[in-house]
Amino acid sequence: MPPLPLFSCSILLILSLYMLETLAISPQLIPVTIITGFLGSGKTTLLNQILQNLNGWKVAVLVNEFGDINIDSQLLIAVDEETIELTNGCICCTINDNLADVVYRLLERRDRLDYLVVETTGVANPLPIALTFLGTELRNMTHLDSIVTVVDVENFTLKEHYASEAALSQITYGDIILLNKTDLVSETTVDAIENQIRDIKEGTRILRSEYGKVPLPLILDVNLAEAGSFPQALAAADLPSNHLNNDGLMSVSFRSDRPFALKKFQQFLDYHLPENVFRAKGILWFVESPKRHIFQLSGKRFTINDSEWESSPKNQMVLIGRKLNPLFLQQMLNNCLTW
């Protein structure tokens, strides 16, 4: 088996052409890693790190988003391979049958697949995804290696996670907790968060990272999911039936074939963005620039990065939060457009 590289990254369902010799697990079973984490924690950045550092592995990555515009699929590092996109919605609520179907299709091409990574939405409970592999015939063809939970240490509060059924489940069922964005807070803050998480999940493997950079041997092919009490927890679990409603989470989508005015959009962010919007992302077009702009908002922090358009310019944006007013948000964004 070739050595795993130092860093990891990826998104969507991507099949890479690279070759892998052998894994530590039985060659008859495809190892599966589930990557989860609350909205804006850095799952996409971690997945991109994995794809950049496969070092010869043939890996399929299944990614789903919350909202009816798949922004993340447009932000992936290009890989000249087949791409399969799952239907939108929360993967743990509406995608399990579809997830199993796609995995079966992938397994038909066993000679082109060494590893499977599944990324949940930021509002997903990872337990039903795990049960897809442990509680169906897929257990005879795949091996659940671990659940990796990404935590945004800049925006982490225990109170918020206890208030969210999904966020708490992500930590509860995580075999590996990746404390991400450690460059944005003090070491004392990270230590405090680590202690809080150990109170919730004693004995879990906790790692720290900046920009999702972590040695791959620490998160892939680690055989942690079935080494401890996880199978027993699965067997005893009472699956939540409607965690999105319980959490009060919803998404609002916005599309336009006209560009934004940069000053108007800045005023929207400064004065009209409701506090109950805590995650937003989009591909944006500004009349002042010929570039494609990638917008990411997590908590009160946002970034806008430039790239080149690969298609006709347009605006696409998804806002996620609790008890949002779709008409208000869409009207505010419409007001940012040029006429």
N, C-alpha and C positions, 0 to 999 in steps of 0.2 A: 504494500500500500504506500503510495507516495505521501510525503509529509504534507499536512495541511498548512496553508499559508497563514500569515499573521493576522490578516484582516478579512472582514466579511461584508456582503451587500446584495439587494435585488428587489423585484416587484412583479405583480400580475402573474399569469401562468406562462413561464418561459422555459423552453427546452433548449439547453445549450448543446453544442456539437462536441464538446470536449470529451476526453476519454479518461476513465478511472480504472485502475487495475483491480484492487479488491478492497472491500470494507471489512471491518472487524466482525461484522455480523454475518449470518448465513447469507450466501449469495442468492439464495432463493427468496429472501425477504428484502423488500425495499425499505430502507430506513426512512422515517418520517419525523421531521421537526416542525412543531407548531410554534409560530411566532405571534405573540399577542401583546397587548399593552393599550393603555387608554389613549384617547384622542390626542394627537400631537406629541406622543412620547418619543418618536423617532424610529418607528418600525420600517418605514420606507427607506430611510438612510441606512439602517442595518442591512436590509435586503440588498440594497445597491452595493454595499461593501462585500456581501457574500458573492454576488455575481462577478465582481471585479477580481475576486481572488479564488476562483474555483480550482485553479491549478490542475486542470485535466479532468475534473468531475463532470459527468453528465447529470445535470440537475433540473428538475421541473419545479417551478414555483407557482403556487396557486394563490392569487390575491383577490380579495373582494373589498368593496368600499360601501360605506353608508351614504346613501344619496343616489340620485338618478343620473348624475354626471360622473363618469369615471375619470377623475383628474389624475390619480396616481399612475394609471396605465399610460398616460401621456408624458410622464416624467421619468420613465425607466431609461436606463442606459441601453442603447441600441444593441440588440443581439440578433444576428441574422438567422433566426430560427423560427419555428412555428410558434405562434402565440394563440392561446385559447383563453378567452375572457368569460368568467362566470357571470351569471345574471346579477344585477345589483340588489342591494338589501343586506340585512345583517346575516352573516354567514351562519351563525348558530341558530337562526330562526327559520330562514327560508331557503337555505342553500344545501342542507345536508344531503338530500336525495341527488341534487345536481352534483355536489361534490363527489359523492360515491361514483356516479356515472362517469365523471371526468377521470377519476383515478383508475377505474376499470379500463377506460380507453387508453390511458397511458401505459398500463401494465401489459397491454397487448403488444407494446413495442419495448419489451423488456431489454432488448439488446441496446437500446438507446437511452436507458435510464438507470442511474445509480443511486439517486437520492431524491426525496420529495420534501419540499418546504411549503407549508401552508401558512399564509398570513391572514389573521382574522381582521375584521374591522375594529376600530377603536372602541366600539360599544358592544363587542361580542363577549359572551361567556365562552371560554375555550372548551368547556366540558363536553358539550354535544359534538364538537369537531373531533375530540379525542375518542368519544364513543363510536363515531363513524368507523374508526380504525380498530377499536378494541371489541366492539360489540356486534360486528357484522362479519361476513365471510372475508372481508379485507384483512382480518387478523391472520389469515392463512397465507397472505401474499405480501403483507407489509409489517413493519416493526416500528411501533411508536417509540422513538428515541428519547424525546424530551419535549417539554413545553417551556419556551423561553418568553418571559414577560419583561417587556421594556418599560422602564419607569422614567418619567421626566422629573428629575430632581428639582428643577427650578420651579415647577408648578405643583409639585406633590404636596398634598395635605392629607393627613389621615382622616380628617373629618369628611372631606370630599369623597374619599374612597369608600368610607363606610356608608355614605349617602348614595352611592352608586352600586347597585347589585352587580353590574358587569365588572366594574373596576376592582371590587373586592374579590370577585371570583377569579379574575386574572392573576392576582397575587396568591390567592389560596391554592390554585391548581398549578402554579408555576414551579417547575423543577429548577429553573435557573432564573434569577431576577437580575436583570441588567440595569444598573443605575446609570442612566444616560444623561448627557449634558452637564457633567461634573465640572466643566470649565466655567460654568455660569454661576456657581455658588461656592461658598467656602467649604473647606474640608470638614469643619465642625457640623455644618448643615448636612452634608452627606453622611457623616457618622450617625447623626441623630435619626435620619431617615432609615439607614440600615438597621439600627436598633429597633425602630418601630416595626419594620417589616419582619424582623426575626421574632417579634412578639406574635405576629400573625401566623408566620410559617417558620416554625423552628426547624433548623437543620438544612434549610434550602441553600443552594449554592448562590452566593451573591457576588456579582462582578461589577466593575465600574468602567465607564467608557466616556469618551468625547467623540461626537459625530458617529456613534455606532461602531467605532473601531475596537475590535476585540479579537484576540487570537482564536481562529476557527476551531482548533482542537478543544477549546473550552466549551463550545456550544453545539458542535456537530459531531455525530458518531460518539456520543458520551454514554449512551445506554442508561439514562437516569430515570426515565418514566416508569419502568417496570422493576427498578431495583429497590424501590422503597415501598411506601404505603399507598402510592397513587392508584393501583388497580382496586384496592379495597375501598378507597374513597369514591371511586367511580361506581362501584357496585352498590354502595350505600347511598349515593347521591339522589336527592329529590330535585329533578331538573326544574328550574324556573320556567313558567309557561309564557310569560309576557314581560321580560325584563325591560324592554324599551319603554313600555307604558309605566312600569314601576319606577324607572329612573327619570321619566319625563323627558326623554331625549327625542329630538327630531332634527330633520335637515331641511334647508331651504335652498333651492337651486336657482341660478340666474344665468340666462344666455342672451347674447345680443350680437348682431352682425355690425353694430356701430361701435366706434371706439369710445373709451372713457376720456374725459378731460382730467389730466393728472391732478390739478388743483382741487377740482370737485371731489375726486376720489379721496384725496388726503383729508378734506373737510368731513367726508363721510366717516372715515376712520377716527378722526379726532373728536367729532361732536355728535354723531348719529348712530354709531355702532352700539347696540345694546350690551349691557354687562352680561346678560345671559347667553351671549354668543361667545363660546370659549374655544372654538376651532373654526378656521376657515381656510380654504385653499382654492387656487384658481389659475387659469391661464388667461392673462390679461393683455389687452390691446389699448395703448394710449395714443391719442392723436399726435402727441408731441414726439413720439419715437417710432422708428421703423422696426424695433426689436419686439420679440415675444417675451413677455414678462411672467415669471413664475412667482406667484404670491402664496405665502404661507403665514398663517397666524395661529399662534398657540398661546392661550392666556391673553396677556396684554402685549405680547411681543410679536412683531411681524417682520418678515423679510420680503424683498422683491429683487429677484435676480434676472438678468438678461440672458436671452438665448436667441437663436435664429428660428424664424418661422419655417415649418416644414409643410404647412398647408395654408389655406387662406386665413388671414387674420380674423379673429372673432374673440368675444369675451365669454368665458365659462367660469362659473364660480359656485362653490358649495359652502354654506354656512351651517354649522352644527351647534346646538345648544339646548337649553331647556325652555319649554313653553314659549317658543318663538312666535312672532307675528309675521307670517309670510308676506302679506300684502304690504306691510310697512317696509320690510327689508327690500322687497322688489321695487317699491316706489322710490326708496332712497337711492338704490343703485341705478334705476332709470334716470333719476335726476343728475347722475354723474356723466351721462352720455352726452356726446356732442350732437348738435342738430344740423 
